[in-house]
Amino acid sequence: MTYTVHINVMPLKELLDPQGKAVLSGLGNLGLNAVEDVRIGKHITLQINAGSEKEARQIAEEASRKLLANPVMEYFEISVKN
Amino acid sequence: MTYTVHINVMPLKELLDPQGKAVLSGLGNLGLNAVEDVRIGKHITLQINAGSEKEARQIAEEASRKLLANPVMEYFEISVKN
């Protein structure tokens, strides 16, 4: 069965996010001053062929640890849909 | 009140995603052959000061249309938490 797994890879909360700061400034220039903070990361969708949701999640975790996220600067969150 | 709004900006489904294809190939090289497809976009978190969830969503939609997403190549999805 094929599971759709969503992974968010985000900059660690204690780190500055220069891309987010640039977008925050751009939104201010557009008059969108209600936006107080912006953080930008990656959204990755995987199609995983697995026997169970648990197995799909394990594969996504391994992919995140080995390739998708840099633990020095980023953390990741995984959610699975079937 | 401050609302946390999550926006996913993803490449349109009918378009090739070269970054996703590169990651798919990299996962294969790591032995993660259960992954059948990868698509990569942006995950953006906004902190929005708004009077209601509806207003926060409207501001996020305006930000997405005006700055965050390129409609020629990307679509966006918004979800709001308070």
Backbone of each chain as nested JSON, in Angstrom:
{
  "chains": [
    {"id": "A", "residues": [
      {"number": 1, "name": "MET", "atoms": {"N": [0.833, -1.195, 0.0], "CA": [0.0, 0.0, 0.0], "C": [0.873, 1.252, 0.0]}},
      {"number": 2, "name": "THR", "atoms": {"N": [0.384, 2.272, -0.699], "CA": [1.165, 3.506, -0.77], "C": [0.646, 4.528, 0.226]}},
      {"number": 3, "name": "TYR", "atoms": {"N": [1.541, 5.017, 1.061], "CA": [1.205, 6.042, 2.047], "C": [1.788, 7.378, 1.605]}},
      {"number": 4, "name": "THR", "atoms": {"N": [1.027, 8.441, 1.847], "CA": [1.535, 9.789, 1.61], "C": [2.04, 10.335, 2.941]}},
      {"number": 5, "name": "VAL", "atoms": {"N": [3.314, 10.65, 2.983], "CA": [3.925, 11.143, 4.216], "C": [4.359, 12.594, 4.009]}},
      {"number": 6, "name": "HIS", "atoms": {"N": [3.945, 13.446, 4.933], "CA": [4.316, 14.858, 4.877], "C": [5.394, 15.131, 5.91]}},
      {"number": 7, "name": "ILE", "atoms": {"N": [6.458, 15.769, 5.479], "CA": [7.556, 16.115, 6.386], "C": [7.783, 17.622, 6.321]}},
      {"number": 8, "name": "ASN", "atoms": {"N": [7.797, 18.27, 7.473], "CA": [8.217, 19.672, 7.54], "C": [9.616, 19.726, 8.125]}},
      {"number": 9, "name": "VAL", "atoms": {"N": [10.511, 20.368, 7.398], "CA": [11.873, 20.576, 7.889], "C": [12.023, 22.07, 8.135]}},
      {"number": 10, "name": "MET", "atoms": {"N": [12.185, 22.441, 9.41], "CA": [12.171, 23.867, 9.786], "C": [13.472, 24.257, 10.472]}},
      {"number": 11, "name": "PRO", "atoms": {"N": [13.872, 25.532, 10.36], "CA": [15.054, 25.977, 11.108], "C": [14.787, 25.881, 12.61]}},
      {"number": 12, "name": "LEU", "atoms": {"N": [15.772, 25.457, 13.364], "CA": [15.637, 25.347, 14.826], "C": [15.168, 26.678, 15.399]}},
      {"number": 13, "name": "LYS", "atoms": {"N": [14.31, 26.589, 16.427], "CA": [13.682, 27.804, 16.959], "C": [14.696, 28.793, 17.532]}},
      {"number": 14, "name": "GLU", "atoms": {"N": [15.822, 28.259, 18.044], "CA": [16.798, 29.159, 18.653], "C": [17.692, 29.845, 17.611]}},
      {"number": 15, "name": "LEU", "atoms": {"N": [17.553, 29.457, 16.345], "CA": [18.387, 30.077, 15.316], "C": [17.629, 31.185, 14.593]}},
      {"number": 16, "name": "LEU", "atoms": {"N": [18.375, 32.188, 14.142], "CA": [17.82, 33.224, 13.289], "C": [17.459, 32.604, 11.94]}},
      {"number": 17, "name": "ASP", "atoms": {"N": [16.391, 33.101, 11.324], "CA": [15.978, 32.608, 10.009], "C": [16.003, 33.797, 9.048]}},
      {"number": 18, "name": "PRO", "atoms": {"N": [17.144, 34.018, 8.384], "CA": [17.284, 35.228, 7.556], "C": [16.259, 35.296, 6.418]}},
      {"number": 19, "name": "GLN", "atoms": {"N": [15.913, 34.141, 5.851], "CA": [14.914, 34.126, 4.769], "C": [13.553, 34.589, 5.308]}},
      {"number": 20, "name": "GLY", "atoms": {"N": [13.221, 34.107, 6.51], "CA": [11.965, 34.526, 7.134], "C": [11.961, 36.016, 7.431]}},
      {"number": 21, "name": "LYS", "atoms": {"N": [13.097, 36.528, 7.921], "CA": [13.18, 37.956, 8.224], "C": [13.008, 38.794, 6.955]}},
      {"number": 22, "name": "ALA", "atoms": {"N": [13.585, 38.326, 5.845], "CA": [13.447, 39.053, 4.579], "C": [11.988, 39.079, 4.126]}},
      {"number": 23, "name": "VAL", "atoms": {"N": [11.302, 37.946, 4.278], "CA": [9.889, 37.883, 3.888], "C": [9.048, 38.768, 4.813]}},
      {"number": 24, "name": "LEU", "atoms": {"N": [9.367, 38.77, 6.109], "CA": [8.64, 39.626, 7.054], "C": [8.753, 41.086, 6.636]}},
      {"number": 25, "name": "SER", "atoms": {"N": [9.954, 41.495, 6.258], "CA": [10.163, 42.865, 5.798], "C": [9.378, 43.131, 4.505]}},
      {"number": 26, "name": "GLY", "atoms": {"N": [9.392, 42.165, 3.591], "CA": [8.636, 42.315, 2.345], "C": [7.14, 42.438, 2.588]}},
      {"number": 27, "name": "LEU", "atoms": {"N": [6.626, 41.658, 3.533], "CA": [5.19, 41.735, 3.847], "C": [4.855, 43.102, 4.44]}},
      {"number": 28, "name": "GLY", "atoms": {"N": [5.758, 43.635, 5.276], "CA": [5.555, 44.981, 5.819], "C": [5.483, 46.018, 4.703]}},
      {"number": 29, "name": "ASN", "atoms": {"N": [6.351, 45.887, 3.709], "CA": [6.337, 46.826, 2.574], "C": [5.04, 46.737, 1.784]}},
      {"number": 30, "name": "LEU", "atoms": {"N": [4.407, 45.569, 1.817], "CA": [3.122, 45.393, 1.116], "C": [1.951, 45.847, 1.989]}},
      {"number": 31, "name": "GLY", "atoms": {"N": [2.236, 46.326, 3.185], "CA": [1.169, 46.798, 4.064], "C": [0.593, 45.726, 4.967]}},
      {"number": 32, "name": "LEU", "atoms": {"N": [1.187, 44.53, 4.953], "CA": [0.657, 43.44, 5.778], "C": [1.359, 43.461, 7.14]}},
      {"number": 33, "name": "ASN", "atoms": {"N": [1.057, 44.5, 7.929], "CA": [1.761, 44.701, 9.195], "C": [1.235, 43.82, 10.325]}},
      {"number": 34, "name": "ALA", "atoms": {"N": [0.13, 43.122, 10.085], "CA": [-0.402, 42.222, 11.109], "C": [0.477, 40.984, 11.274]}},
      {"number": 35, "name": "VAL", "atoms": {"N": [1.346, 40.726, 10.294], "CA": [2.242, 39.569, 10.404], "C": [3.415, 39.953, 11.296]}},
      {"number": 36, "name": "GLU", "atoms": {"N": [3.597, 39.2, 12.391], "CA": [4.606, 39.557, 13.396], "C": [5.882, 38.746, 13.28]}},
      {"number": 37, "name": "ASP", "atoms": {"N": [5.765, 37.552, 12.732], "CA": [6.968, 36.742, 12.575], "C": [6.769, 35.749, 11.437]}},
      {"number": 38, "name": "VAL", "atoms": {"N": [7.856, 35.421, 10.772], "CA": [7.819, 34.481, 9.653], "C": [8.979, 33.503, 9.82]}},
      {"number": 39, "name": "ARG", "atoms": {"N": [8.693, 32.236, 9.669], "CA": [9.779, 31.253, 9.598], "C": [9.548, 30.377, 8.375]}},
      {"number": 40, "name": "ILE", "atoms": {"N": [10.625, 30.079, 7.675], "CA": [10.499, 29.371, 6.407], "C": [11.352, 28.118, 6.424]}},
      {"number": 41, "name": "GLY", "atoms": {"N": [10.738, 27.017, 6.058], "CA": [11.452, 25.75, 5.94], "C": [10.98, 25.022, 4.698]}},
      {"number": 42, "name": "LYS", "atoms": {"N": [11.183, 23.702, 4.695], "CA": [10.79, 22.901, 3.542], "C": [9.587, 22.028, 3.884]}},
      {"number": 43, "name": "HIS", "atoms": {"N": [8.72, 21.839, 2.902], "CA": [7.641, 20.86, 3.026], "C": [7.905, 19.776, 1.991]}},
      {"number": 44, "name": "ILE", "atoms": {"N": [8.04, 18.546, 2.468], "CA": [8.401, 17.441, 1.582], "C": [7.3, 16.389, 1.642]}},
      {"number": 45, "name": "THR", "atoms": {"N": [6.812, 15.978, 0.475], "CA": [5.797, 14.932, 0.408], "C": [6.434, 13.681, -0.176]}},
      {"number": 46, "name": "LEU", "atoms": {"N": [6.347, 12.584, 0.564], "CA": [6.876, 11.308, 0.071], "C": [5.725, 10.353, -0.201]}},
      {"number": 47, "name": "GLN", "atoms": {"N": [5.812, 9.619, -1.305], "CA": [4.924, 8.478, -1.534], "C": [5.725, 7.241, -1.157]}},
      {"number": 48, "name": "ILE", "atoms": {"N": [5.275, 6.533, -0.114], "CA": [6.049, 5.396, 0.398], "C": [5.222, 4.12, 0.308]}},
      {"number": 49, "name": "ASN", "atoms": {"N": [5.812, 3.103, -0.304], "CA": [5.188, 1.787, -0.409], "C": [5.571, 0.992, 0.834]}},
      {"number": 50, "name": "ALA", "atoms": {"N": [4.593, 0.758, 1.723], "CA": [4.911, 0.112, 3.009], "C": [3.739, -0.748, 3.444]}},
      {"number": 51, "name": "GLY", "atoms": {"N": [4.04, -1.685, 4.348], "CA": [3.016, -2.602, 4.824], "C": [2.095, -2.01, 5.865]}},
      {"number": 52, "name": "SER", "atoms": {"N": [2.531, -0.969, 6.53], "CA": [1.72, -0.349, 7.565], "C": [2.106, 1.115, 7.708]}},
      {"number": 53, "name": "GLU", "atoms": {"N": [1.224, 1.864, 8.39], "CA": [1.514, 3.266, 8.625], "C": [2.781, 3.418, 9.454]}},
      {"number": 54, "name": "LYS", "atoms": {"N": [2.953, 2.501, 10.411], "CA": [4.132, 2.568, 11.273], "C": [5.413, 2.381, 10.461]}},
      {"number": 55, "name": "GLU", "atoms": {"N": [5.376, 1.44, 9.528], "CA": [6.555, 1.203, 8.689], "C": [6.838, 2.43, 7.806]}},
      {"number": 56, "name": "ALA", "atoms": {"N": [5.775, 3.017, 7.251], "CA": [5.943, 4.211, 6.417], "C": [6.592, 5.332, 7.224]}},
      {"number": 57, "name": "ARG", "atoms": {"N": [6.137, 5.487, 8.467], "CA": [6.692, 6.543, 9.312], "C": [8.174, 6.286, 9.619]}},
      {"number": 58, "name": "GLN", "atoms": {"N": [8.513, 5.0, 9.85], "CA": [9.918, 4.674, 10.123], "C": [10.811, 5.005, 8.927]}},
      {"number": 59, "name": "ILE", "atoms": {"N": [10.308, 4.692, 7.715], "CA": [11.088, 4.987, 6.513], "C": [11.265, 6.5, 6.359]}},
      {"number": 60, "name": "ALA", "atoms": {"N": [10.188, 7.253, 6.631], "CA": [10.27, 8.716, 6.517], "C": [11.25, 9.289, 7.541]}},
      {"number": 61, "name": "GLU", "atoms": {"N": [11.256, 8.706, 8.735], "CA": [12.204, 9.173, 9.758], "C": [13.641, 8.913, 9.338]}},
      {"number": 62, "name": "GLU", "atoms": {"N": [13.857, 7.723, 8.782], "CA": [15.211, 7.396, 8.326], "C": [15.633, 8.351, 7.199]}},
      {"number": 63, "name": "ALA", "atoms": {"N": [14.717, 8.619, 6.255], "CA": [15.021, 9.539, 5.158], "C": [15.341, 10.926, 5.701]}},
      {"number": 64, "name": "SER", "atoms": {"N": [14.577, 11.368, 6.72], "CA": [14.797, 12.699, 7.279], "C": [16.15, 12.785, 7.952]}},
      {"number": 65, "name": "ARG", "atoms": {"N": [16.477, 11.739, 8.744], "CA": [17.747, 11.759, 9.469], "C": [18.937, 11.674, 8.525]}},
      {"number": 66, "name": "LYS", "atoms": {"N": [18.799, 10.826, 7.469], "CA": [19.968, 10.564, 6.623], "C": [20.146, 11.587, 5.507]}},
      {"number": 67, "name": "LEU", "atoms": {"N": [19.044, 12.23, 5.073], "CA": [19.192, 13.086, 3.889], "C": [18.457, 14.418, 3.966]}},
      {"number": 68, "name": "LEU", "atoms": {"N": [17.238, 14.425, 4.511], "CA": [16.382, 15.601, 4.291], "C": [16.67, 16.751, 5.244]}},
      {"number": 69, "name": "ALA", "atoms": {"N": [17.028, 16.433, 6.498], "CA": [17.22, 17.49, 7.49], "C": [18.66, 17.525, 7.968]}},
      {"number": 70, "name": "ASN", "atoms": {"N": [19.164, 18.714, 8.213], "CA": [20.484, 18.916, 8.796], "C": [20.289, 19.201, 10.284]}},
      {"number": 71, "name": "PRO", "atoms": {"N": [20.598, 18.237, 11.163], "CA": [20.241, 18.391, 12.578], "C": [20.951, 19.548, 13.274]}},
      {"number": 72, "name": "VAL", "atoms": {"N": [22.034, 20.042, 12.689], "CA": [22.733, 21.186, 13.287], "C": [21.863, 22.442, 13.213]}},
      {"number": 73, "name": "MET", "atoms": {"N": [21.055, 22.532, 12.152], "CA": [20.294, 23.761, 11.926], "C": [18.792, 23.549, 11.839]}},
      {"number": 74, "name": "GLU", "atoms": {"N": [18.352, 22.298, 11.716], "CA": [16.934, 22.053, 11.404], "C": [16.347, 20.937, 12.262]}},
      {"number": 75, "name": "TYR", "atoms": {"N": [15.024, 20.995, 12.458], "CA": [14.305, 19.868, 13.033], "C": [13.223, 19.457, 12.048]}},
      {"number": 76, "name": "PHE", "atoms": {"N": [12.668, 18.239, 12.244], "CA": [11.637, 17.799, 11.308], "C": [10.433, 17.241, 12.047]}},
      {"number": 77, "name": "GLU", "atoms": {"N": [9.273, 17.315, 11.381], "CA": [8.009, 16.782, 11.892], "C": [7.418, 15.913, 10.79]}},
      {"number": 78, "name": "ILE", "atoms": {"N": [6.859, 14.773, 11.173], "CA": [6.333, 13.827, 10.185], "C": [4.856, 13.576, 10.441]}},
      {"number": 79, "name": "SER", "atoms": {"N": [4.041, 13.586, 9.391], "CA": [2.659, 13.123, 9.53], "C": [2.327, 12.222, 8.347]}},
      {"number": 80, "name": "VAL", "atoms": {"N": [1.553, 11.167, 8.635], "CA": [1.278, 10.132, 7.624], "C": [-0.199, 10.136, 7.269]}},
      {"number": 81, "name": "LYS", "atoms": {"N": [-0.498, 10.071, 5.962], "CA": [-1.868, 9.81, 5.499], "C": [-1.828, 8.572, 4.624]}},
      {"number": 82, "name": "ASN", "atoms": {"N": [-2.918, 7.818, 4.564], "CA": [-2.885, 6.69, 3.62], "C": [-3.859, 6.916, 2.478]}}
    ]},
    {"id": "B", "residues": [
      {"number": 1, "name": "MET", "atoms": {"N": [-5.219, 39.042, 19.299], "CA": [-4.768, 37.671, 19.522], "C": [-3.823, 37.231, 18.401]}},
      {"number": 2, "name": "THR", "atoms": {"N": [-2.842, 36.432, 18.772], "CA": [-1.874, 35.98, 17.771], "C": [-2.211, 34.564, 17.301]}},
      {"number": 3, "name": "TYR", "atoms": {"N": [-2.356, 34.425, 16.009], "CA": [-2.637, 33.124, 15.408], "C": [-1.383, 32.607, 14.699]}},
      {"number": 4, "name": "THR", "atoms": {"N": [-1.174, 31.301, 14.81], "CA": [-0.103, 30.662, 14.048], "C": [-0.711, 30.073, 12.783]}},
      {"number": 5, "name": "VAL", "atoms": {"N": [-0.228, 30.542, 11.644], "CA": [-0.768, 30.094, 10.363], "C": [0.321, 29.325, 9.619]}},
      {"number": 6, "name": "HIS", "atoms": {"N": [-0.026, 28.138, 9.179], "CA": [0.919, 27.314, 8.417], "C": [0.54, 27.35, 6.942]}},
      {"number": 7, "name": "ILE", "atoms": {"N": [1.507, 27.622, 6.104], "CA": [1.274, 27.665, 4.661], "C": [2.236, 26.69, 3.99]}},
      {"number": 8, "name": "ASN", "atoms": {"N": [1.696, 25.81, 3.155], "CA": [2.543, 24.978, 2.304], "C": [2.481, 25.519, 0.889]}},
      {"number": 9, "name": "VAL", "atoms": {"N": [3.629, 25.806, 0.331], "CA": [3.713, 26.246, -1.063], "C": [4.394, 25.124, -1.832]}},
      {"number": 10, "name": "MET", "atoms": {"N": [3.644, 24.494, -2.748], "CA": [4.16, 23.301, -3.429], "C": [4.173, 23.503, -4.942]}},
      {"number": 11, "name": "PRO", "atoms": {"N": [5.086, 22.805, -5.63], "CA": [5.07, 22.876, -7.098], "C": [3.765, 22.266, -7.628]}},
      {"number": 12, "name": "LEU", "atoms": {"N": [3.179, 22.876, -8.646], "CA": [1.941, 22.361, -9.242], "C": [2.122, 20.893, -9.63]}},
      {"number": 13, "name": "LYS", "atoms": {"N": [1.044, 20.111, -9.443], "CA": [1.156, 18.668, -9.639], "C": [1.526, 18.304, -11.081]}},
      {"number": 14, "name": "GLU", "atoms": {"N": [1.115, 19.155, -12.046], "CA": [1.39, 18.822, -13.437], "C": [2.815, 19.177, -13.87]}},
      {"number": 15, "name": "LEU", "atoms": {"N": [3.567, 19.83, -12.953], "CA": [4.938, 20.209, -13.298], "C": [5.94, 19.22, -12.729]}},
      {"number": 16, "name": "LEU", "atoms": {"N": [7.049, 19.048, -13.45], "CA": [8.159, 18.262, -12.943], "C": [8.766, 19.0, -11.755]}},
      {"number": 17, "name": "ASP", "atoms": {"N": [9.266, 18.247, -10.781], "CA": [9.914, 18.844, -9.615], "C": [11.35, 18.316, -9.561]}},
      {"number": 18, "name": "PRO", "atoms": {"N": [12.297, 19.022, -10.202], "CA": [13.662, 18.488, -10.311], "C": [14.331, 18.271, -8.956]}},
      {"number": 19, "name": "GLN", "atoms": {"N": [14.042, 19.14, -7.976], "CA": [14.627, 18.963, -6.641], "C": [14.115, 17.652, -6.014]}},
      {"number": 20, "name": "GLY", "atoms": {"N": [12.808, 17.408, -6.188], "CA": [12.233, 16.161, -5.677], "C": [12.838, 14.941, -6.352]}},
      {"number": 21, "name": "LYS", "atoms": {"N": [13.038, 15.03, -7.653], "CA": [13.636, 13.894, -8.388], "C": [15.058, 13.629, -7.906]}},
      {"number": 22, "name": "ALA", "atoms": {"N": [15.808, 14.698, -7.617], "CA": [17.181, 14.531, -7.122], "C": [17.166, 13.842, -5.76]}},
      {"number": 23, "name": "VAL", "atoms": {"N": [16.235, 14.244, -4.895], "CA": [16.148, 13.626, -3.568], "C": [15.704, 12.164, -3.69]}},
      {"number": 24, "name": "LEU", "atoms": {"N": [14.772, 11.879, -4.605], "CA": [14.327, 10.498, -4.827], "C": [15.508, 9.616, -5.207]}},
      {"number": 25, "name": "SER", "atoms": {"N": [16.345, 10.136, -6.099], "CA": [17.534, 9.398, -6.513], "C": [18.499, 9.216, -5.337]}},
      {"number": 26, "name": "GLY", "atoms": {"N": [18.668, 10.261, -4.532], "CA": [19.539, 10.161, -3.356], "C": [19.034, 9.144, -2.357]}},
      {"number": 27, "name": "LEU", "atoms": {"N": [17.713, 9.094, -2.148], "CA": [17.135, 8.114, -1.22], "C": [17.368, 6.697, -1.739]}},
      {"number": 28, "name": "GLY", "atoms": {"N": [17.244, 6.526, -3.061], "CA": [17.52, 5.219, -3.664], "C": [18.961, 4.782, -3.399]}},
      {"number": 29, "name": "ASN", "atoms": {"N": [19.894, 5.73, -3.531], "CA": [21.306, 5.419, -3.279], "C": [21.553, 5.026, -1.823]}},
      {"number": 30, "name": "LEU", "atoms": {"N": [20.703, 5.532, -0.921], "CA": [20.828, 5.173, 0.496], "C": [20.092, 3.869, 0.821]}},
      {"number": 31, "name": "GLY", "atoms": {"N": [19.499, 3.245, -0.181], "CA": [18.8, 1.98, 0.035], "C": [17.34, 2.137, 0.412]}},
      {"number": 32, "name": "LEU", "atoms": {"N": [16.83, 3.375, 0.383], "CA": [15.424, 3.606, 0.753], "C": [14.548, 3.501, -0.492]}},
      {"number": 33, "name": "ASN", "atoms": {"N": [14.454, 2.276, -1.026], "CA": [13.756, 2.085, -2.296], "C": [12.243, 2.048, -2.15]}},
      {"number": 34, "name": "ALA", "atoms": {"N": [11.736, 2.026, -0.933], "CA": [10.289, 2.043, -0.727], "C": [9.689, 3.402, -1.051]}},
      {"number": 35, "name": "VAL", "atoms": {"N": [10.518, 4.421, -1.153], "CA": [10.02, 5.757, -1.502], "C": [9.839, 5.824, -3.011]}},
      {"number": 36, "name": "GLU", "atoms": {"N": [8.594, 6.097, -3.435], "CA": [8.271, 6.04, -4.862], "C": [8.22, 7.41, -5.519]}},
      {"number": 37, "name": "ASP", "atoms": {"N": [7.95, 8.422, -4.739], "CA": [7.925, 9.771, -5.317], "C": [8.211, 10.792, -4.223]}},
      {"number": 38, "name": "VAL", "atoms": {"N": [8.823, 11.891, -4.614], "CA": [9.16, 12.975, -3.692], "C": [8.784, 14.296, -4.352]}},
      {"number": 39, "name": "ARG", "atoms": {"N": [8.098, 15.141, -3.592], "CA": [7.888, 16.507, -4.069], "C": [8.292, 17.455, -2.95]}},
      {"number": 40, "name": "ILE", "atoms": {"N": [8.952, 18.528, -3.335], "CA": [9.517, 19.435, -2.337], "C": [9.011, 20.854, -2.576]}},
      {"number": 41, "name": "GLY", "atoms": {"N": [8.496, 21.45, -1.522], "CA": [8.062, 22.845, -1.572], "C": [8.502, 23.55, -0.312]}},
      {"number": 42, "name": "LYS", "atoms": {"N": [7.812, 24.653, -0.002], "CA": [8.162, 25.443, 1.17], "C": [7.105, 25.286, 2.253]}},
      {"number": 43, "name": "HIS", "atoms": {"N": [7.537, 25.292, 3.508], "CA": [6.616, 25.364, 4.635], "C": [6.877, 26.686, 5.338]}},
      {"number": 44, "name": "ILE", "atoms": {"N": [5.86, 27.518, 5.422], "CA": [6.015, 28.856, 5.984], "C": [5.09, 28.983, 7.191]}},
      {"number": 45, "name": "THR", "atoms": {"N": [5.645, 29.422, 8.309], "CA": [4.846, 29.653, 9.508], "C": [4.766, 31.148, 9.757]}},
      {"number": 46, "name": "LEU", "atoms": {"N": [3.554, 31.68, 9.834], "CA": [3.353, 33.102, 10.119], "C": [2.736, 33.249, 11.504]}},
      {"number": 47, "name": "GLN", "atoms": {"N": [3.191, 34.24, 12.256], "CA": [2.501, 34.665, 13.473], "C": [1.715, 35.912, 13.085]}},
      {"number": 48, "name": "ILE", "atoms": {"N": [0.368, 35.824, 13.164], "CA": [-0.471, 36.921, 12.692], "C": [-1.329, 37.442, 13.831]}},
      {"number": 49, "name": "ASN", "atoms": {"N": [-1.261, 38.737, 14.037], "CA": [-2.088, 39.408, 15.038], "C": [-3.41, 39.781, 14.384]}},
      {"number": 50, "name": "ALA", "atoms": {"N": [-4.499, 39.103, 14.759], "CA": [-5.78, 39.317, 14.084], "C": [-6.921, 39.142, 15.083]}},
      {"number": 51, "name": "GLY", "atoms": {"N": [-8.081, 39.686, 14.727], "CA": [-9.234, 39.631, 15.608], "C": [-9.956, 38.298, 15.595]}},
      {"number": 52, "name": "SER", "atoms": {"N": [-9.758, 37.528, 14.539], "CA": [-10.446, 36.245, 14.438], "C": [-9.637, 35.318, 13.544]}},
      {"number": 53, "name": "GLU", "atoms": {"N": [-9.967, 34.031, 13.634], "CA": [-9.291, 33.048, 12.79], "C": [-9.522, 33.354, 11.308]}},
      {"number": 54, "name": "LYS", "atoms": {"N": [-10.758, 33.81, 11.002], "CA": [-11.088, 34.128, 9.61], "C": [-10.211, 35.264, 9.086]}},
      {"number": 55, "name": "GLU", "atoms": {"N": [-10.029, 36.292, 9.933], "CA": [-9.201, 37.424, 9.514], "C": [-7.749, 36.978, 9.318]}},
      {"number": 56, "name": "ALA", "atoms": {"N": [-7.256, 36.134, 10.235], "CA": [-5.874, 35.64, 10.112], "C": [-5.702, 34.878, 8.8]}},
      {"number": 57, "name": "ARG", "atoms": {"N": [-6.728, 34.066, 8.459], "CA": [-6.649, 33.291, 7.212], "C": [-6.635, 34.209, 5.99]}},
      {"number": 58, "name": "GLN", "atoms": {"N": [-7.46, 35.283, 6.053], "CA": [-7.488, 36.224, 4.929], "C": [-6.134, 36.899, 4.729]}},
      {"number": 59, "name": "ILE", "atoms": {"N": [-5.507, 37.283, 5.849], "CA": [-4.19, 37.918, 5.75], "C": [-3.169, 36.94, 5.163]}},
      {"number": 60, "name": "ALA", "atoms": {"N": [-3.229, 35.687, 5.6], "CA": [-2.296, 34.679, 5.084], "C": [-2.522, 34.438, 3.591]}},
      {"number": 61, "name": "GLU", "atoms": {"N": [-3.802, 34.451, 3.177], "CA": [-4.093, 34.275, 1.745], "C": [-3.544, 35.427, 0.928]}},
      {"number": 62, "name": "GLU", "atoms": {"N": [-3.707, 36.654, 1.46], "CA": [-3.191, 37.819, 0.742], "C": [-1.657, 37.743, 0.647]}},
      {"number": 63, "name": "ALA", "atoms": {"N": [-1.012, 37.365, 1.757], "CA": [0.45, 37.237, 1.756], "C": [0.899, 36.18, 0.736]}},
      {"number": 64, "name": "SER", "atoms": {"N": [0.146, 35.064, 0.665], "CA": [0.511, 33.989, -0.266], "C": [0.375, 34.454, -1.709]}},
      {"number": 65, "name": "ARG", "atoms": {"N": [-0.745, 35.148, -1.982], "CA": [-0.977, 35.603, -3.356], "C": [0.026, 36.664, -3.78]}},
      {"number": 66, "name": "LYS", "atoms": {"N": [0.333, 37.582, -2.852], "CA": [1.158, 38.729, -3.234], "C": [2.658, 38.466, -3.174]}},
      {"number": 67, "name": "LEU", "atoms": {"N": [3.064, 37.515, -2.318], "CA": [4.514, 37.384, -2.122], "C": [5.02, 35.942, -2.063]}},
      {"number": 68, "name": "LEU", "atoms": {"N": [4.283, 35.059, -1.371], "CA": [4.898, 33.774, -1.008], "C": [4.863, 32.734, -2.124]}},
      {"number": 69, "name": "ALA", "atoms": {"N": [3.807, 32.753, -2.934], "CA": [3.663, 31.716, -3.96], "C": [3.676, 32.343, -5.357]}},
      {"number": 70, "name": "ASN", "atoms": {"N": [4.297, 31.645, -6.282], "CA": [4.286, 32.037, -7.689], "C": [3.225, 31.182, -8.393]}},
      {"number": 71, "name": "PRO", "atoms": {"N": [2.066, 31.763, -8.75], "CA": [0.952, 30.943, -9.247], "C": [1.233, 30.248, -10.581]}},
      {"number": 72, "name": "VAL", "atoms": {"N": [2.26, 30.691, -11.291], "CA": [2.615, 30.02, -12.548], "C": [3.162, 28.62, -12.27]}},
      {"number": 73, "name": "MET", "atoms": {"N": [3.835, 28.47, -11.136], "CA": [4.507, 27.205, -10.859], "C": [4.068, 26.55, -9.554]}},
      {"number": 74, "name": "GLU", "atoms": {"N": [3.341, 27.272, -8.706], "CA": [3.091, 26.768, -7.359], "C": [1.638, 26.958, -6.944]}},
      {"number": 75, "name": "TYR", "atoms": {"N": [1.182, 26.108, -6.027], "CA": [-0.096, 26.337, -5.351], "C": [0.184, 26.381, -3.86]}},
      {"number": 76, "name": "PHE", "atoms": {"N": [-0.805, 26.914, -3.095], "CA": [-0.579, 26.978, -1.646], "C": [-1.789, 26.456, -0.886]}},
      {"number": 77, "name": "GLU", "atoms": {"N": [-1.517, 25.962, 0.329], "CA": [-2.544, 25.474, 1.254], "C": [-2.313, 26.179, 2.583]}},
      {"number": 78, "name": "ILE", "atoms": {"N": [-3.411, 26.585, 3.23], "CA": [-3.303, 27.341, 4.483], "C": [-4.022, 26.594, 5.589]}},
      {"number": 79, "name": "SER", "atoms": {"N": [-3.393, 26.502, 6.771], "CA": [-4.127, 26.029, 7.944], "C": [-3.796, 26.934, 9.131]}},
      {"number": 80, "name": "VAL", "atoms": {"N": [-4.814, 27.187, 9.963], "CA": [-4.684, 28.155, 11.06], "C": [-4.785, 27.441, 12.402]}},
      {"number": 81, "name": "LYS", "atoms": {"N": [-3.875, 27.781, 13.322], "CA": [-4.002, 27.357, 14.727], "C": [-4.012, 28.607, 15.589]}},
      {"number": 82, "name": "ASN", "atoms": {"N": [-4.657, 28.568, 16.738], "CA": [-4.559, 29.764, 17.595], "C": [-3.791, 29.431, 18.866]}}
    ]}
  ]
}
